[in-house]
């Protein structure tokens, strides 16, 4: 009996998540984007798969709607690539929740993802995943500002040293 109840609860949670995603269509329509119920269900399945793979548990509707709303105005999204990118972003999100040791709020992580995706990554999911978010997660784990960049700091210090040297001559 408890197994049947668990299946019912899972189906109910899944249905609720799909409904929440479908509500996003009202907002993303202005960016010429739309999701079908089938694609919403697939996004929920991606979330479930990611959570299970990473040993995470999530209560409530999750972050899919937040990701959709934050990313819908990206210049790198179109109806053709929207759903595929959403699947990747969901997986990336949960991976980096683990990598940041849950020290960042969901909203902060999603906002950093968007900032990098639209900024230095120019829509590249690989650069987002393997470079920018990897650096950011390392910074967070070691207590640095998420935006800290060792290379930029080294260049800045070198330029300051050269400037001092020129002023001393």
N, C-alpha and C positions, 0 to 999 in steps of 0.2 A: 504494500500500500504506500509506503513512504517513497518507493522508487517512482510510482505513478505520479505522486504529488510533486516530486522533484522534476519530472519531465514536464508536467503542467506548468510549474513555476518557470522553468527555463523557456518554454514556449511563450509564456506571458511576458517575460522580460524581453525576449527577442521581438515580439510583436510591438511592445512599447518602444523599443529602440528604433525599429523601422518607422514607427509613427513620428518619432522625434526627428528623424532624418528627413522624412517627407515634408515636414513643416519648413525645413530649410529652403525648399523650392521657392517659397514666397520671396525670399531674400535673394537667392542666387539667380533668379530669373532675370533680374536687371543686368546681369553680366553674361546673358545668353547661355546660361548653364542650367541643367536640369538633371534630376536623378529619378529613375523609375523605382517602383517598389522592389523589383527584382535586383536592381543594382544596390538599393539600400540594404536588402537582405544579405547580399554578398559582402557588403562593408561590415555588417554586424558579424558575419562569419569570420572575416579577416580579423576583427577585434578579438573574437573568441579564440581563434587559433593563436594569435600573438600572445594573449594573456596566458593561455595554457603552455605555450612553448617557453615563456619566460618565467613561469611559476608565479604569476601575479593574479590577484583577485581584484575585481572592481565591482563596486556597488553602484546602483543607479544606472542612468542612461549612458554614461561614459563620455568620451571626448570626441566622438565622431562629429557631432553637430558643431562643436567648437572649432574643430579643424576646418570643416566645410565653410563656416561663416568667416573665419579669419583668412583663409586662403582664396576665397572666391573672387577677390578683386586682383589677384596676381596677373601681371601681364604675360606670364608664362603658362597660363591655363587656357584651354579651349574645351569645347564640348568633346572633341576627339580624344583628348588626353586626360580629362578631368577625373574620371573614375579610376583609371590606372594609377594616377598620381596619388589619389586619396588612399588607395590600398597601401601604397608605399609609405605615405606619411603616417598612417596608423601604425604600421610596423615599426617605423623609425621612432615614433613617439614613445611607444612602450619600451623599446630597447634603451632609449636614452633616459627614461624614468629610472630604469635600473642602474644605468651607468652614472647617473648623477646622485645615486643613493637616495632618491626621493627628496633631495634637499631643495629642489625647485618646485614651485607650484605648477599645476597643469597649465594654467594660463601663461605663466612666465615661459615655460618650455615651448609652448605653441607659438608664442610671440617671437622668441629667439629663432625658432625654426623658420617662421615666415620672414623675419628680417634677413636672415642669411640666404634663404631661398630666392627672395626677390633682389637681394643685394649682391654680395660677392659671388654667389653661386650662379646667378643668372639663370635660374630654373633647373640647374643640374642636381638631381637627387644624389648622384654619387659624391659630388663635392660636398653637398650638405651632410651626407651620412658619414663619409670617411675622413673629412677634413675639418669642417667648421664645427659640427656638433661634437666630434671626437675631442677637439681642442677645448671646447666649452665645458664638456663633461669633466675632463681632466682638471681644468681650472676650478670647477665647483668642488670636486673631490678634495683638492688641496687647499681650499679656502680662499682662492683668488677670485677676483671679479670675473664673471663669465666671459667678458669681452677681452680679457688680458691676452696679449699676443707676444710671446717671447721674442719672435723675430722682429716685430715692429719696435719693441722696447730696445733691442740690441742696436737696431739701425738708428733710433733716436739718440741713444747714448753715444754712438760713434759720431754722429753728426754734431752733437753738442761738444764732444771732445775736440773734433776738428775745428769747430768754430772758436773754442777757447784758445787752441793752439794758434790759429790765425790772428786772433786779437792780441796774443802775447808777442807776436813777431814784429 
